[in-house]
């Protein structure tokens, strides 16, 4: 009897070891997928949560590497150009789409979609988003975090009867969300109250940060100008550009309605100042409209309003800037099939909606129209129309990153008082024209 028990015990041990080694072998067959994102990205909290769920569901390990935004583009391009294959996919910007495609750094996903389409395909996303990820009829990746920029204001301050009375007495017109830059300045000065820890506004003017060149484009467009003409000649040094940049610099240097430290703020630093209740007005990306209603991020829940971006003159159409982040698969990845499965899952209906509730600006039409989302974040009701109409985007050229750098440097020189707006923009326009000439844009 004892021998029989020993026999069965040995057999049980053998089968257990076989099972364990089989499971280990199966685990060893699962790839490790790596991605690169920037520190402070609004998509990261939901991405981390969803990646952990995916690992449990599939056994596929996913590693997320975060770097400061100022290092993100260079690190991504160096890895792609070396064909090292360090990253299987990236959460990257449409600003750099043309550069990534021209370099052969990312792959189209049309064949994957044909065999394994996302839910609701082809009516999954607004066409305006897909257009920014499409080249020669081929789609590269899935949208995962959108803009566009909106003007925010403290609704509780703007609707306060005492504030309204005091403003009208001082300026002679009603206190309401500003439609022009003159009105914006009046309101920023009116609410600039250092003794109450309240700034009129807050800008993100850090050189090398994500926001500075974007802010210049917004000022340029809202003053009636543009970046390039139809032949790719830079025209941002027009009077509209000069006036817009001077207005922007004056917010800090002349009027003092934004903190002096604004030159150290990127968008990840400026947003929290508004959310903490320390600014009356601010323009920022759409995720601020979400974060303003989230208890773990906001001290102004129920007090945030948003409206169209101001213009210098009522005759100029209101516009805004929209770019978005998308998941793209590296051409050097050895795990492209598994990576497609992952990014498709990360961007499915359930995860897109969950990301919205965690502070991402969702991208799916199903999320835009979801009753629960709209109840919590009403701004989604206007995003689809904004994308289809008033929103502009950055120049879709492979040289954009260099253009962005040159314009950001010019803006910094003006804010620092090193050059006039005209001098700095003329210099930058010449540098951009030389860059475009070398790239073969002029015949």
C-alpha positions in Angstrom: 0.0 0.0 0.0 2.8 2.3 1.0 4.6 1.6 -2.3 1.4 2.3 -4.3 1.1 5.7 -2.5 4.7 6.5 -3.2 4.2 5.5 -6.9 1.1 7.8 -7.3 3.0 10.6 -5.4 5.9 10.3 -7.9 3.5 10.3 -10.8 1.6 13.3 -9.4 5.0 15.1 -9.0 6.0 14.2 -12.6 2.7 15.5 -14.0 3.0 18.7 -11.9 6.5 19.3 -13.2 5.4 18.7 -16.8 2.5 21.2 -16.3 4.8 23.8 -14.8 7.4 23.5 -17.4 4.7 23.6 -20.1 3.3 26.8 -18.7 6.8 28.3 -18.5 7.5 27.3 -22.1 4.2 28.9 -23.1 5.1 32.0 -21.2 8.5 32.1 -22.9 6.7 32.1 -26.2 4.9 35.3 -25.3 6.7 38.4 -26.5 7.6 41.4 -24.5 6.2 44.5 -26.2 7.9 47.9 -25.5 6.5 51.4 -26.0 7.8 54.9 -25.6 5.7 57.8 -24.3 6.3 61.2 -22.8 6.2 62.0 -19.1 3.0 63.7 -18.2 1.0 62.4 -21.1 -2.7 62.5 -20.3 -3.1 59.0 -21.8 -0.5 57.4 -19.5 -2.7 56.6 -16.5 -5.3 54.8 -18.5 -2.6 53.1 -20.6 -0.9 51.7 -17.5 -4.2 50.4 -16.2 -5.2 48.8 -19.5 -1.7 47.3 -20.1 -1.9 45.6 -16.8 -5.3 44.1 -17.8 -3.9 43.0 -21.1 -1.0 41.2 -19.5 -3.5 39.2 -17.3 -5.7 38.4 -20.3 -3.0 37.3 -22.7 0.3 36.7 -20.9 1.9 39.2 -23.1 4.3 41.5 -21.2 4.1 45.2 -22.0 6.8 47.7 -20.9 6.2 51.5 -21.0 9.2 53.8 -21.1 8.5 57.5 -20.2 10.8 60.4 -21.2 10.5 64.2 -20.9 8.8 65.7 -23.9 11.9 67.7 -24.8 13.7 64.3 -25.3 10.9 62.3 -26.8 11.2 63.1 -30.5 15.0 62.7 -30.6 14.9 59.4 -28.7 12.2 58.0 -30.9 13.8 59.0 -34.2 17.3 57.8 -33.2 15.9 54.4 -32.3 13.9 54.1 -35.4 16.7 55.3 -37.7 19.1 52.8 -36.1 16.6 50.0 -36.7 17.4 48.8 -33.2 13.8 47.8 -32.7 13.8 48.8 -29.1 10.2 49.9 -29.3 7.5 47.8 -30.9 5.1 50.8 -30.9 5.0 54.4 -29.9 2.4 56.9 -28.7 3.4 59.6 -31.1 2.2 63.0 -32.5 0.6 63.7 -35.9 3.1 66.6 -36.1 5.8 64.0 -36.9 3.7 61.7 -39.1 5.2 62.8 -42.4 8.7 62.4 -41.0 7.9 58.9 -39.7 6.4 57.7 -43.0 9.2 59.2 -45.1 11.8 57.5 -43.0 10.0 54.2 -43.3 9.9 54.1 -39.5 6.2 53.0 -39.0 4.1 50.5 -40.9 0.6 50.9 -42.5 -2.1 48.7 -40.8 -4.6 48.4 -43.7 -3.9 44.6 -44.1 -4.3 44.0 -40.4 -7.6 46.0 -40.5 -8.8 44.0 -43.5 -8.4 40.7 -41.5 -9.2 42.0 -38.0 -11.0 45.3 -38.0 -11.8 47.4 -35.0 -15.4 47.6 -33.8 -17.6 49.8 -36.0 -15.0 50.0 -38.8 -15.0 52.1 -41.0 -17.1 54.4 -38.9 -14.9 54.2 -35.8 -13.2 57.6 -35.8 -13.9 61.1 -37.2 -12.4 61.2 -40.7 -10.5 64.4 -39.7 -8.4 62.3 -37.3 -7.7 59.5 -39.8 -6.7 62.0 -42.4 -3.7 63.1 -40.3 -2.5 59.5 -40.1 -3.0 58.6 -43.8 -0.5 58.8 -46.6 -1.0 57.6 -50.2 -4.3 56.0 -49.1 -2.6 54.0 -46.3 -3.5 54.3 -42.7 -0.8 54.2 -40.0 -2.0 53.4 -36.5 -5.0 54.2 -34.4 -5.8 57.6 -32.7 -5.7 57.4 -28.9 -5.6 61.0 -27.5 -7.0 64.1 -29.2 -7.0 67.9 -28.7 -8.3 70.4 -29.8 -7.3 73.6 -27.9 -10.1 75.5 -26.2 -10.3 78.8 -24.2 -11.2 78.1 -20.6 -12.6 80.5 -18.0 -13.7 80.4 -14.4 -17.5 80.3 -14.8 -18.0 81.0 -11.1 -16.1 84.3 -11.4 -17.7 85.3 -14.7 -21.2 84.7 -13.4 -20.7 86.4 -10.0 -23.0 89.4 -9.8 -20.5 91.5 -7.9 -17.7 90.7 -10.4 -20.0 91.5 -13.3 -21.0 94.8 -11.8 -17.5 95.9 -11.0 -16.2 94.9 -14.5 -19.0 96.8 -16.3 -18.3 99.9 -14.2 -14.6 99.7 -15.0 -14.7 98.7 -18.7 -18.2 99.8 -19.9 -19.4 96.4 -21.3 -20.7 93.1 -19.9 -18.4 90.5 -18.4 -18.8 87.4 -20.5 -16.4 85.0 -22.2 -14.0 87.0 -24.4 -14.4 86.9 -28.2 -11.5 89.2 -29.0 -8.0 89.6 -27.7 -8.8 93.1 -26.4 -11.6 91.7 -24.3 -9.3 88.9 -23.1 -6.7 91.4 -21.9 -9.3 93.5 -20.1 -10.5 90.4 -18.3 -7.1 89.1 -17.5 -6.1 92.5 -16.0 -9.4 92.7 -14.1 -8.9 89.2 -12.5 -5.2 89.5 -11.9 -5.1 89.5 -8.1 -1.7 88.4 -6.7 -3.0 89.1 -3.1 -5.7 86.5 -3.7 -3.3 84.0 -5.4 -5.2 84.6 -8.7 -3.6 85.2 -12.1 -5.4 86.7 -15.0 -4.2 83.9 -17.2 -1.3 81.4 -17.4 0.7 80.6 -20.5 3.2 77.8 -21.2 6.2 79.6 -22.7 9.1 77.2 -22.1 11.6 77.0 -24.9 12.0 73.4 -26.0 8.6 72.5 -24.5 5.6 71.2 -26.4 3.5 74.3 -26.3 5.4 77.5 -27.3 5.3 77.1 -31.1 1.7 76.0 -30.9 0.8 79.1 -29.0 2.5 81.2 -31.7 0.5 79.5 -34.4 -2.7 80.2 -32.5 -1.8 83.8 -32.1 -0.8 84.0 -35.8 -4.1 82.5 -37.0 -6.2 84.6 -34.6 -4.5 87.8 -35.9 -5.3 86.8 -39.5 -2.0 85.3 -40.6 -0.7 81.9 -41.7 2.5 79.8 -41.5 3.3 79.1 -45.1 1.9 80.3 -48.5 0.8 77.8 -51.2 4.4 77.4 -52.3 5.8 76.6 -48.9 7.3 80.0 -48.4 7.2 81.0 -44.8 4.9 84.0 -44.2 4.6 83.8 -40.4 6.8 87.0 -40.1 3.8 89.0 -41.5 2.3 91.9 -39.5 -0.2 89.4 -38.1 2.7 87.2 -36.8 4.5 90.3 -35.3 1.4 91.6 -33.6 0.4 88.2 -32.3 3.8 87.4 -30.9 4.1 90.8 -29.3 0.7 90.4 -27.7 1.7 87.0 -26.3 5.0 88.4 -24.9 3.2 91.4 -23.4 1.0 89.1 -21.3 4.0 88.4 -19.2 6.4 91.3 -19.7 4.1 94.3 -20.0 0.9 93.4 -18.3 2.0 90.8 -15.8 -1.2 88.8 -16.0 0.7 85.5 -16.3 3.3 84.4 -13.8 6.9 85.4 -14.5 7.8 81.7 -14.2 5.6 81.0 -17.3 8.9 80.8 -19.3 9.6 77.6 -17.3 6.1 76.1 -17.9 5.2 73.6 -20.5 1.6 72.5 -20.9 2.0 69.9 -18.2 2.8 72.8 -15.7 0.4 75.5 -16.9 -2.7 73.3 -16.8 -2.6 72.5 -13.0 -2.3 76.2 -12.2 -5.7 76.7 -13.7 -7.1 73.5 -12.2 -6.0 74.7 -8.7 -8.0 77.8 -9.1 -5.0 80.1 -9.6 -6.0 81.6 -13.0 -9.2 83.1 -14.3 -8.6 82.4 -18.0 -6.4 80.0 -20.0 -6.2 78.3 -23.3 -5.2 74.6 -23.3 -5.9 71.2 -24.8 -9.3 69.6 -24.4 -8.2 67.2 -21.6 -8.4 70.2 -19.2 -12.2 70.2 -19.7 -12.1 66.6 -18.5 -9.6 67.1 -15.7 -11.6 70.1 -14.4 -14.4 67.7 -13.4 -12.1 65.1 -11.8 -11.8 65.1 -8.0 -8.2 63.9 -8.0 -7.1 66.7 -10.4 -9.3 69.7 -9.8 -10.3 72.3 -7.2 -12.7 73.9 -9.6 -15.3 71.1 -10.2 -18.4 72.6 -11.6 -16.8 76.0 -12.1 -15.1 75.6 -15.5 -16.4 77.1 -18.7 -15.0 76.9 -22.2 -15.5 78.7 -25.4 -14.0 79.5 -28.8 -10.5 80.9 -29.2 -10.4 84.7 -29.4 -9.5 86.7 -32.5 -7.9 90.2 -32.8 -10.8 91.5 -34.9 -14.4 90.2 -35.2 -13.9 89.9 -39.0 -11.4 87.1 -38.5 -12.9 83.6 -38.3 -12.5 81.8 -34.9 -10.2 78.9 -35.2 -8.2 76.5 -33.1 -5.4 74.0 -33.3 -5.9 70.3 -33.3 -3.2 67.6 -33.4 -3.5 64.2 -31.8 -1.5 61.3 -30.5 -1.7 57.9 -32.1 -0.3 54.4 -31.6 2.0 53.5 -34.4 3.8 50.2 -35.0 7.6 50.3 -35.6 8.8 48.9 -38.9 11.8 47.5 -36.9 9.6 45.6 -34.4 9.9 41.8 -34.5 6.5 41.5 -32.9 4.3 43.4 -35.4 1.4 40.9 -35.3 1.2 40.9 -31.5 1.6 44.7 -31.4 -1.4 45.2 -33.8 -3.5 43.0 -31.5 -2.4 45.1 -28.5 -3.1 48.6 -30.0 -6.4 47.4 -31.4 -7.4 46.3 -27.9 -6.1 49.4 -26.3 -8.3 51.5 -28.6 -11.4 49.4 -28.5 -14.8 50.9 -27.4 -14.5 49.9 -23.8 -11.0 51.2 -23.3 -11.6 54.4 -25.3 -14.5 55.2 -23.0 -12.6 54.2 -19.9 -9.7 56.5 -21.0 -12.1 59.4 -21.3 -13.1 59.0 -17.6 -9.5 58.9 -16.6 -8.6 62.2 -18.3 -7.7 61.2 -21.9 -9.5 63.0 -24.7 -11.1 60.0 -26.4 -11.1 59.5 -30.2 -13.9 57.2 -31.0 -17.3 58.4 -32.3 -18.9 55.9 -30.0 -17.4 57.8 -27.0 -18.3 61.2 -28.4 -21.9 60.1 -28.4 -22.0 58.1 -25.2 -24.7 59.4 -22.8 -22.6 58.7 -19.7 -19.6 60.5 -21.2 -21.6 63.5 -22.3 -23.2 63.8 -18.9 -19.8 64.0 -17.2 -17.9 65.8 -19.9 -20.3 67.9 -22.0 -17.5 69.3 -24.2 -17.5 66.1 -26.2 -20.7 67.3 -27.9 -18.7 69.9 -29.8 -15.5 68.1 -30.6 -16.7 66.3 -33.7 -17.9 69.6 -35.3 -14.7 71.4 -34.3 -12.6 68.7 -36.0 -14.7 68.9 -39.2 -14.7 72.7 -39.3 -12.8 75.3 -37.5 -9.7 73.4 -36.4 -6.4 73.8 -38.1 -3.3 71.7 -37.7 0.5 72.0 -37.9 2.2 71.8 -41.4 2.2 68.2 -42.5 5.8 68.1 -43.6 8.7 65.8 -42.7 10.7 68.9 -41.6 8.1 70.0 -39.0 10.1 69.2 -35.9 12.9 71.6 -37.1 10.4 74.3 -38.0 8.8 74.0 -34.6 12.3 74.4 -32.9 13.2 77.5 -35.0 9.9 79.2 -34.2 10.1 78.3 -30.5 13.5 79.8 -30.3 12.3 83.0 -32.0 9.4 83.3 -29.5 11.8 82.8 -26.6 14.1 85.6 -27.8 11.1 88.0 -27.9 9.9 87.0 -24.4 13.4 87.3 -23.0 13.7 90.8 -24.6 16.7 89.8 -26.7 15.0 90.7 -30.0 11.9 92.5 -31.2 9.1 90.4 -32.6 10.0 91.6 -36.2 13.7 90.8 -35.8 13.1 87.4 -34.3 10.4 86.3 -36.8 12.4 87.6 -39.8 15.4 85.6 -38.7 13.3 82.5 -38.1 11.6 82.9 -41.5 15.0 83.0 -43.3 16.1 79.9 -41.4 12.9 78.1 -42.3 13.1 79.1 -45.9 16.7 77.8 -46.1 15.6 74.5 -44.5 12.7 74.2 -47.0 15.0 75.0 -49.9 17.5 72.3 -48.9 14.6 69.9 -48.6 13.7 70.5 -52.2 10.4 72.4 -51.8 11.3 75.1 -54.3 12.0 74.6 -58.0 
